[in-house]
Each structure stands twice: as C-alpha cells, then as structure tokens.
Amino acid sequence: MDPVEFVQVEKEADDGGLSVIGFYHSHPNWPAIPSQTDITWAWEGSYYLIVSVHEGRPFNTGVWALAQGDPKRFKAEPLEILDEMGLG
C-alpha cells in the first residue's frame, strides 16, 4: 500500500472513531501462512489476514499476529466470521 494512501486511510478511520487493526493479502498457490517477507515487514500490534488462492479461487484463510516478544515469529489468531447483524 502506498504510504501516503495508508496515512490518509488511517486518518479517515480515526476521524470516524475507527482504528486500522491490520491488513490482508493473498498468497497465490501457497498456504495461508506468513511468508518470510510477511515476517520481515510485519508491524507489532497488527493483525494479518492471509487468503490462500488456488486456481484463482479462495481456498483457505488464516489470521496471524507477531508473537509477543518475538518479532521473528507469528502466532495464529482466531477468526470469527459474523453476518451483517453481527450474530454469527
């Protein structure tokens, strides 16, 4: 993401009483687990939703965060998908 665009999005979220808590991206033809590049560029305190895409279709999803006190290791985080009403 362009850094200027990120700052703009973060400001708009803040103005609306929201917070940017993480990022998402896909791994084409690769598992939904953090890569070495993900580990290198990860920000402590952020969540990373990774979608594994196989043959052009979403296959699996995982949410990850840096392990507390270990910036070289991710830990899996629970993912709960809610409907529009937030009822699960």
Summary of the structure (lengths in Angstrom):
residues: 88
radius of gyration: 14.5
end to end distance: 30.6
largest distance: 39.5
contacts: 187
relative contact order: 0.16
helix: 22%
strand: 39%
